[in-house]
Amino acid sequence: MPARPPLILWRHLAFELARILCLATAALVVIISFAATIKPLADGEIGLLDAFKLMGLMVVPMLQFALPFAAGLAATLTYHRFAADNEAI
């Protein structure tokens, strides 16, 4: 009788990976778009309300920078937790 693939483990791993990926991506995008908004805000070129609008508009372009780093961070954290808790055994 052939061994069955561990579908429950894979599903749990995929859910944890997706959850951490979303959280890490959101955090990195907010930090990067805030950092990009600081220069015009400090120079007095835009007001506070315009700074929030600019941060909202910069979310999509900043995803190209944040998503690869967030994916690496999410994979590292997820697999580390699985290994530390001995869930893969």
N, C-alpha and C positions, 0 to 999 in steps of 0.2 A: 504494500500500500504506500503510494508516494506521499511525502509530507505536504501538507497544505501551506500556502503562503500565509504569513501572519497579518491578515487584513485588518484586524482590530488595532494592532500595533502601528501599522502604516497609517491608518485613519487618524489615530491619536497624534502621531508624529506630524502629519500634514496639518491638522488643526492647530497644534501648538506653533508650528512654523509660520502658518498664515497669520495667527494672532500676533506673534512677536514682530513679524514683518510689517504689519499694519501700524503697530504702535511705534516701532523704530522709524518707519518712513514718515509718519506724522510728526514726530519729534524733530527729525532732521530737517524736514521741509520748513517747519516753523522757524527753526534756528537759522537756516540759510537765508530764507526770505527776510527775516528780521535783520540779519547782518547786511543784506543788500539794500535795505531801506534806510539804514543808519546814515549813510553819507549824504543823501539829499535832505534828510531831516535835520542833520547837524549844520548843513550849510544854509538852512533857512529857505530852501527852494520849495518845499512843500510843508503843509500844515499837518497837524496830528491826524485829522480825519483822512486826508489824502495819503498819509503814510499807511493807514490800515487798508485803504483801497489798493495801494500799490502792493502791499504784502499779499492781498488776495489775488491780485493779477499775476504775481510772480510764483504762485504755487505750482502751476503746470510746468513752466520752464525749469524750476528748481528740482522737479521730480527726476530729471535726467541725471542730476548729480547725486541726489540722495538715495535713489532706489538701489543702485548696486552696492553701496556701503551698508544700507539697511538690510539687504538680503544676506550679505556676508555676516553681519552682526547677528541676525536672526538665526541663521544656520549654526553659528558657533554657540550661541546661548542655548538653543534647543537641544543640540546634540550633547552639549556639556551637561545639561540638566538630566537628560536621559541616561548618560553614563554615570553621573554622580548618584542617581537614585536607583541604579541597576534595573531600569525598566526594560532594557533590551535583552535581558537574559531570560 
